[in-house]
């Protein structure tokens, strides 16, 4: 597993690239079809990212205080380390919730309806980690 940067700006930049790549994939349009907004709140380091597909045309990404303060249909809270393991595919979401590593606020049926897009997110995250690793060697 690659190392996690403790720097919130680097974490946010990584997540913007990952979410941007994942939501460019036609298989990840569940957020748009559901017209939903999701907020991810991370600790260690503190970061916030919000994906808004409520308009149904494109997903809008916001970060920081703007992401924290805007209303969302679902809010996911976890440490950056737990998110890293989740998106690498090393941590099962149900296991993470049962272990207290992930909390989800909002309607469970919506979270379950969006769960197929996790595989797209995981693939985008692994590709970004590989890209970062390749860049570190140059």
C-alpha positions as CSV (number, residue, x, y, z in Angstrom):
1,X,0.0,0.0,0.0
2,X,1.4,3.4,-0.9
3,X,1.9,5.9,1.9
4,X,-0.7,8.5,2.7
5,X,0.3,12.1,2.7
6,X,-0.5,13.8,6.0
7,X,-0.9,17.1,4.0
8,X,-4.6,18.0,3.6
9,X,-3.9,19.9,0.3
10,X,-2.2,16.9,-1.2
11,X,-5.0,14.6,-0.1
12,X,-7.7,16.9,-1.5
13,X,-5.8,17.2,-4.8
14,X,-5.5,13.4,-5.1
15,X,-9.2,13.0,-4.4
16,X,-10.2,15.6,-6.9
17,X,-8.2,13.8,-9.6
18,X,-9.8,10.4,-8.5
19,X,-13.4,11.6,-8.3
20,X,-12.9,13.6,-11.6
21,X,-11.6,10.5,-13.4
22,X,-14.2,8.2,-11.8
23,X,-17.2,10.4,-12.7
24,X,-16.0,10.7,-16.3
25,X,-16.6,6.9,-16.6
26,X,-20.1,6.2,-18.0
27,X,-20.5,3.4,-15.5
28,X,-20.3,5.9,-12.6
29,X,-23.3,7.9,-13.6
30,X,-25.4,6.6,-10.7
31,X,-25.0,9.8,-8.8
32,X,-26.4,11.7,-11.8
33,X,-29.3,9.3,-12.3
34,X,-30.2,9.5,-8.6
35,X,-29.7,13.3,-8.6
36,X,-27.8,13.0,-5.3
37,X,-25.1,14.9,-3.5
38,X,-22.5,13.1,-1.4
39,X,-20.0,14.6,1.1
40,X,-16.9,12.8,2.2
41,X,-15.4,14.1,5.5
42,X,-11.9,12.9,6.4
43,X,-9.8,13.1,9.5
44,X,-6.1,12.6,9.9
45,X,-5.7,14.8,7.9
46,X,-8.8,16.9,7.9
47,X,-10.3,17.3,4.4
48,X,-13.8,17.5,2.9
49,X,-15.0,16.8,-0.6
50,X,-18.5,17.0,-2.0
51,X,-19.9,15.6,-5.2
52,X,-23.1,17.1,-6.4
53,X,-25.1,15.3,-9.1
54,X,-28.5,16.9,-8.2
55,X,-28.6,18.8,-11.5
56,X,-28.5,15.6,-13.5
57,X,-26.1,16.9,-16.1
58,X,-22.6,16.8,-14.5
59,X,-21.1,16.1,-11.1
60,X,-19.8,19.3,-9.4
61,X,-16.9,18.9,-7.0
62,X,-16.3,21.2,-4.1
63,X,-13.8,21.0,-1.3
64,X,-13.0,22.5,2.1
65,X,-15.5,24.6,4.0
66,X,-17.8,24.9,1.0
67,X,-18.1,21.0,0.9
68,X,-18.6,20.8,4.6
69,X,-21.4,23.4,4.8
70,X,-23.5,22.4,1.7
71,X,-26.4,20.0,2.2
72,X,-25.9,16.4,1.0
73,X,-28.1,13.4,0.7
74,X,-25.3,11.2,2.1
75,X,-22.3,12.0,4.3
76,X,-19.4,9.6,4.7
77,X,-17.0,10.1,7.6
78,X,-13.8,8.2,8.0
79,X,-10.1,8.7,8.5
80,X,-8.0,9.2,5.4
81,X,-6.2,5.9,6.2
82,X,-9.6,4.0,6.2
83,X,-10.6,5.7,2.9
84,X,-7.3,4.8,1.4
85,X,-7.8,1.1,2.3
86,X,-11.4,1.2,1.2
87,X,-10.6,2.6,-2.2
88,X,-7.7,0.3,-2.7
89,X,-10.2,-2.5,-2.2
90,X,-8.5,-3.7,1.0
91,X,-11.3,-2.7,3.4
92,X,-14.9,-3.8,2.9
93,X,-17.5,-1.0,3.5
94,X,-19.7,-3.1,5.7
95,X,-16.7,-4.3,7.7
96,X,-15.6,-0.7,8.0
97,X,-19.0,0.4,9.3
98,X,-19.2,-2.4,11.8
99,X,-15.7,-1.6,13.0
100,X,-16.5,2.1,13.4
101,X,-14.1,3.1,10.7
102,X,-16.8,4.4,8.4
103,X,-20.0,6.2,9.3
104,X,-22.7,7.0,6.9
105,X,-25.4,9.6,7.5
106,X,-28.4,9.6,5.2
107,X,-30.8,7.1,3.7
108,X,-29.3,3.6,3.6
109,X,-31.3,2.7,0.4
110,X,-29.5,5.5,-1.4
111,X,-26.1,4.3,-0.2
112,X,-26.9,0.8,-1.4
113,X,-28.2,2.1,-4.7
114,X,-24.9,4.0,-5.3
115,X,-22.7,1.1,-4.1
116,X,-22.0,-0.3,-7.6
117,X,-20.1,2.8,-8.4
118,X,-17.5,1.9,-5.7
119,X,-15.8,-0.4,-8.1
120,X,-15.3,2.4,-10.6
121,X,-14.0,4.6,-7.7
122,X,-11.6,1.9,-6.6
123,X,-10.2,1.5,-10.1
124,X,-9.7,5.3,-10.5
125,X,-8.0,5.5,-7.0
126,X,-5.7,2.6,-7.8
127,X,-4.8,4.2,-11.2
128,X,-4.0,7.5,-9.4
129,X,-1.9,5.8,-6.8
130,X,0.0,4.0,-9.6
131,X,0.4,7.3,-11.5
132,X,1.8,9.0,-8.4
133,X,4.2,6.1,-7.8
134,X,5.4,6.3,-11.4
135,X,5.9,10.0,-11.0
136,X,7.9,9.6,-7.8
137,X,10.5,7.5,-9.7
138,X,11.4,10.2,-12.1
